[in-house]
Amino acid sequence: MSFYLPQPLAARYEQLRHAALDHVHELLRSLRKQAHDLYPGADQKPDRTLWVIGHFTRLGLPTMPARAPRITGGVIARMAIDRAGRRSVDRVIRAAVDYAAATHDQPHRARRDMHRLTP
């Protein structure tokens, strides 16, 4: 996602994403420790797992912590839309074209012999 954003926003996005990842991993470690204290037996592993999943659900987090720490593209898109919403459509389009021209240097993907083809 960050490669679609201007550099200042991309850097901030990555910073927020890494902070969220660290926070969720710390939370998961803490919840696993609490669950182990509540359900210490080896045969109570399912109870520990359900307890941790229950806490993630109550916090509104996905129950798959390995995939959880992600700022969705929709959030970033809304940030960009809010920022662009204060400007006229012409200015936004002009800025997008200028940014694309300055940032993207992509060779043409057409066939190498395309200029020799006839209809």
Phi, psi and omega per residue, in radians:
M1 nan -0.668 -3.023
S2 -1.131 -0.380 -3.128
F3 -1.307 -0.150 3.069
Y4 -1.540 -0.170 -3.002
L5 -1.790 2.690 2.989
P6 -1.069 2.693 -3.025
Q7 -0.899 -0.832 -3.124
P8 -1.073 -0.710 3.117
L9 -1.235 -0.668 3.138
A10 -1.098 -0.740 3.122
A11 -1.111 -0.744 3.128
R12 -1.162 -0.709 3.104
Y13 -1.029 -0.840 -3.137
E14 -1.110 -0.683 3.115
Q15 -1.086 -0.821 3.126
L16 -1.124 -0.704 -3.125
R17 -1.114 -0.763 3.122
H18 -1.180 -0.667 3.100
A19 -1.116 -0.726 3.108
A20 -1.113 -0.727 3.114
L21 -1.056 -0.836 3.126
D22 -1.064 -0.748 -3.121
H23 -1.121 -0.775 -3.120
V24 -1.163 -0.679 3.119
H25 -1.156 -0.699 3.093
E26 -1.128 -0.747 3.097
L27 -1.066 -0.761 3.135
L28 -1.089 -0.759 3.097
R29 -1.052 -0.776 -3.130
S30 -1.111 -0.789 -3.137
L31 -1.155 -0.656 3.103
R32 -1.128 -0.663 3.103
K33 -1.141 -0.789 3.107
Q34 -1.068 -0.736 3.138
A35 -1.116 -0.679 3.125
H36 -1.167 -0.618 3.087
D37 -1.172 -0.654 -3.138
L38 -1.341 -0.645 -3.087
Y39 -2.223 1.335 -2.998
P40 -1.334 -0.350 -3.040
G41 -1.214 2.603 3.116
A42 -1.110 -0.550 -3.138
D43 -1.397 -0.038 -3.116
Q44 -1.752 0.260 3.142
K45 -1.009 -0.732 3.082
P46 -1.047 -0.645 3.108
D47 -1.135 -0.712 3.107
R48 -1.091 -0.794 -3.127
T49 -1.071 -0.817 3.137
L50 -1.110 -0.625 3.137
W51 -1.136 -0.771 3.122
V52 -1.138 -0.795 3.122
I53 -1.054 -0.704 3.103
G54 -1.045 -0.727 3.111
H55 -1.173 -0.705 3.088
F56 -1.074 -0.718 3.133
T57 -1.124 -0.786 3.137
R58 -1.100 -0.530 3.112
L59 -1.454 -0.067 -3.140
G60 1.369 0.332 3.132
L61 -1.699 2.651 3.061
P62 -1.069 2.585 -3.092
T63 -1.458 0.067 3.049
M64 -1.913 1.435 -3.016
P65 -0.972 -0.500 -3.137
A66 -1.124 -0.469 -3.134
R67 -1.808 -0.049 -2.982
A68 -1.242 -0.786 -2.959
P69 -1.311 1.410 -3.076
R70 -2.517 2.216 3.005
I71 -1.518 2.085 -3.015
T72 -1.213 2.748 3.097
G73 -1.066 -0.542 3.123
G74 -1.087 -0.670 3.116
V75 -1.121 -0.803 3.134
I76 -1.129 -0.696 3.119
A77 -1.093 -0.730 3.115
R78 -1.109 -0.659 3.086
M79 -1.069 -0.772 -3.136
A80 -1.164 -0.700 3.136
I81 -1.142 -0.761 3.121
D82 -1.054 -0.737 -3.138
R83 -1.161 -0.734 -3.114
A84 -1.321 -0.384 -3.091
G85 -1.100 -0.351 -3.140
R86 -1.449 -0.110 -3.090
R87 -1.990 2.827 3.125
S88 -1.237 2.743 -3.135
V89 -1.040 -0.738 -3.139
D90 -1.050 -0.738 -3.139
R91 -1.163 -0.681 3.136
V92 -1.130 -0.795 -3.139
I93 -1.125 -0.759 3.125
R94 -1.067 -0.754 3.129
A95 -1.128 -0.680 3.127
A96 -1.135 -0.741 3.129
V97 -1.149 -0.773 3.118
D98 -1.071 -0.753 3.137
Y99 -1.094 -0.811 -3.124
A100 -1.093 -0.725 -3.136
A101 -1.139 -0.647 -3.110
A102 -1.391 -0.460 -2.998
T103 -1.714 -0.760 -2.988
H104 -1.660 2.120 3.029
D105 -2.138 1.522 -3.051
Q106 -2.005 2.153 3.105
P107 -1.131 2.685 -3.134
H108 -1.138 2.440 -3.076
R109 -1.676 0.063 -3.108
A110 -1.216 2.923 3.098
R111 -1.088 2.567 -3.113
R112 -1.129 -0.499 -3.112
D113 -1.686 0.276 -3.037
M114 -1.071 -0.642 -3.112
H115 -1.162 -0.305 -3.140
R116 -1.658 -0.191 -3.113
L117 -1.285 2.529 3.087
T118 -2.106 2.632 -3.106
P119 -1.182 nan nan
